[in-house]
Amino acid sequence: MNKLKKRWGIRSNRQLVVIFIVFGITGSLATIIAEPLTILLGISPDYWLFWPLRILLIIPIYQLILVVVGWIFGEFNFFKNFVKKMFQRISFR
């Protein structure tokens, strides 16, 4: 845990627990929201592209929800920086 706290620049165990809770809530919400959004776009589960498109939808939904839920739990700066690093890592240079 100390290695993770040092890597993320976290000061306390309480902050670490809050961050884990935010990750859990965000992952669950992103998967819950992706299915109705996929169906709303007119892509039914019978269509062969349903799962690839749903996974592609989860990525931006996850990023957005991560910052919002992080803000609600008082960890906006941590998650803003986390999302920024994720986009830098997946960007095409």
C-alpha positions as CSV (number, residue, x, y, z in Angstrom):
1,M,0.0,0.0,0.0
2,N,2.8,2.4,0.8
3,K,4.3,2.0,-2.7
4,L,0.9,2.8,-4.2
5,K,0.5,5.8,-1.9
6,K,3.9,7.1,-2.9
7,R,3.3,6.6,-6.6
8,W,0.0,8.4,-6.5
9,G,1.1,11.1,-4.1
10,I,-1.5,10.1,-1.5
11,R,-1.2,11.4,2.1
12,S,-3.4,9.0,4.1
13,N,-5.1,5.6,4.1
14,R,-8.4,7.4,4.2
15,Q,-7.7,9.1,0.9
16,L,-6.6,5.8,-0.6
17,V,-9.9,4.1,0.5
18,V,-11.9,7.0,-1.0
19,I,-10.0,6.6,-4.3
20,F,-10.8,2.9,-4.4
21,I,-14.5,3.6,-3.7
22,V,-14.6,6.1,-6.5
23,F,-13.0,3.6,-8.9
24,G,-15.5,1.0,-7.9
25,I,-18.5,3.3,-8.3
26,T,-17.2,4.6,-11.6
27,G,-16.7,1.2,-13.2
28,S,-20.1,0.0,-12.2
29,L,-21.8,3.2,-13.4
30,A,-20.0,3.2,-16.7
31,T,-21.1,-0.4,-17.5
32,I,-24.7,0.3,-16.4
33,I,-25.0,3.5,-18.5
34,A,-23.3,2.0,-21.7
35,E,-26.0,-0.6,-22.4
36,P,-29.0,1.8,-22.6
37,L,-26.9,4.3,-24.5
38,T,-25.9,1.6,-27.0
39,I,-29.6,0.6,-27.5
40,L,-30.6,4.3,-27.7
41,L,-28.1,4.6,-30.6
42,G,-30.1,1.9,-32.3
43,I,-27.6,-0.9,-31.9
44,S,-29.4,-4.0,-30.5
45,P,-27.7,-6.9,-28.7
46,D,-28.5,-9.0,-31.7
47,Y,-26.2,-6.9,-33.9
48,W,-22.6,-8.3,-34.1
49,L,-21.0,-5.0,-33.4
50,F,-23.0,-4.5,-30.1
51,W,-20.1,-5.5,-27.8
52,P,-17.2,-3.8,-29.6
53,L,-19.3,-0.6,-29.8
54,R,-20.4,-0.9,-26.2
55,I,-16.8,-1.3,-25.0
56,L,-15.8,1.8,-27.1
57,L,-18.6,3.7,-25.4
58,I,-17.5,2.7,-22.0
59,I,-14.1,4.4,-22.3
60,P,-15.3,8.0,-22.6
61,I,-18.2,7.4,-20.3
62,Y,-15.7,6.1,-17.7
63,Q,-13.5,9.1,-18.0
64,L,-16.4,11.5,-17.5
65,I,-17.9,9.7,-14.6
66,L,-14.5,9.2,-12.9
67,V,-14.0,13.0,-12.7
68,V,-17.6,13.7,-11.6
69,V,-17.7,11.0,-8.9
70,G,-14.2,12.0,-7.8
71,W,-15.4,15.6,-7.5
72,I,-18.4,14.4,-5.4
73,F,-16.0,12.6,-3.0
74,G,-13.6,15.5,-2.8
75,E,-10.8,14.1,-4.9
76,F,-11.3,16.1,-8.1
77,N,-7.6,17.1,-8.6
78,F,-6.4,13.5,-8.2
79,F,-8.9,12.2,-10.8
80,K,-8.4,15.1,-13.1
81,N,-4.7,14.3,-13.2
82,F,-5.4,10.6,-13.5
83,V,-7.6,11.1,-16.5
84,K,-5.1,13.5,-18.1
85,K,-2.4,10.8,-17.7
86,M,-4.6,8.2,-19.3
87,F,-5.3,10.3,-22.3
88,Q,-1.6,11.0,-22.7
89,R,-0.8,7.3,-22.6
90,I,-3.5,6.3,-25.2
91,S,-2.9,9.3,-27.5
92,F,-1.5,8.6,-30.9
93,R,1.7,10.5,-31.5
